[in-house]
């Protein structure tokens, strides 16, 4: 077994274990922290797949920004304890559907296992961020700019949604 | 040398765990986290295919998915906070006032 394969299996075990831990944890804070470990292990997968820029943005955006936002809201609302939320008797149908979904995915992969591609040495320099930037700013410049608009709209939406409704002032009519 | 199908199976497992999380948890914050897990599973498949086909399109798609996920989380968590303010709960079974 090569070193890369061994690393793959260790990381896959960590990723799956943390995902299950997130599903079953009774505390929302622990669920968020499990998810951070999961994101970091996926980032290392990206490094294995020659995508260092994506790996670092994964850590910065997901493990950094998004999970901090989650933890901030959990602390703000004060929902650390979720005891008794999981009802084991109602789990049969969701579990069956999850297993069916997994079986379908794995079946589709196994079907093409005969013509499987091994990830070895590559000819092009996939890990070079400047080459990726060249493609991003030429072929994909329109989606990139739409993303900018989307982020602006999301920011305005979040501010509007989280603004507290002010009680109407008694002398509001006079000042206008 | 890792076969690409290993990455795809791992991606399928993570996606199924995320879908299972959406189905079995009732706390809307944990459901959000499960959605992030599913997005990550899809991203992993994208990057694996990028590596196989040796083009940058998959990596760029992952980059855009990250931006969309950040926007989604910002709006979604603002919604959760707004709902919590009016109902004092984030349990999705109690968010049924549109049910009629």
Interface residues (C-beta under 8 A of the other chain):
Chain A: X2 X4 X5 X8 X12 X15 X16 X19 X20 X22 X23 X28 X31 X32 X35 X38 X39 X42 X45 X46 X48 X49 X50 X51 X53 X54 X57 X58 X61 X62 X65 X66 X69 X70 X73 X74 X76 X77 X79 X82 X85 X86 X90 X91 X93 X94 X95 X97 X98 X99 X101 X102 X105 X106 X109 X110 X112 X113 X116 X117 X118 X119 X120 X122 X123 X124 X126 X131 X132 X135 X136 X139 X140 X143 X144 X147 X150 X151 X153 X154 X155 X157 X158 X159 X161 X162 X164
Chain B: X1 X2 X3 X4 X5 X6 X7 X8 X9 X10 X11 X12 X13 X14 X15 X16 X17 X18 X19 X20 X21 X23 X24 X25 X26 X27 X29 X30 X32 X33 X34 X36 X37 X40 X43 X44 X47 X48 X50 X51 X52 X54 X56 X57 X59 X60 X62 X63 X64 X66 X67 X68 X69 X70 X71 X72 X73 X74 X75 X77 X78 X79 X80 X81 X82 X84 X85 X90 X91
